[in-house]
C-alpha cells in the first residue's frame, strides 16, 4: 500500500473515530505525511540541485513561497519541495483530516 493510499484510508476512517482512537489515527497519518515530504524533498533536491541559488529563489517566489537572501540553498529547495508536496493528494487528504480532527478538539500539539 502506498503512503497516499494509507493516508486516504485513514482520512476515510476518521469520521467514525473519537478520542484516543482519533489521536492514534492522526499520529499515523502525520508520520506518513512526514515520510512523504522527506521522500519528495530528496527527489526535488536531486532534480534542482544543479540550479543556481538565484534561480531557486526565483522559482520559490514564483510559487508563492516567501524567501529572502538570508536563506541558503537547502532551505529554498525545501520550500520548493513543500510547495510540490502540498499539492499532492496525500497532503491534501492529511490537511483535511487534521482540520476535521481539530474541529472535534483533537490535535497533536500538546496543551500547555
ABEGO torsion letter per residue (X at the ends): XBAAAAAAAAAAAAAABBEAAAAAAAAAAAAAAAAAAAAAAAAAAAAAAABBAAAAAAAAAAAGBBBBAABBAAAAAAAAAAAAAAABAAAAAAAAAAAAAAAAGBBABBBX
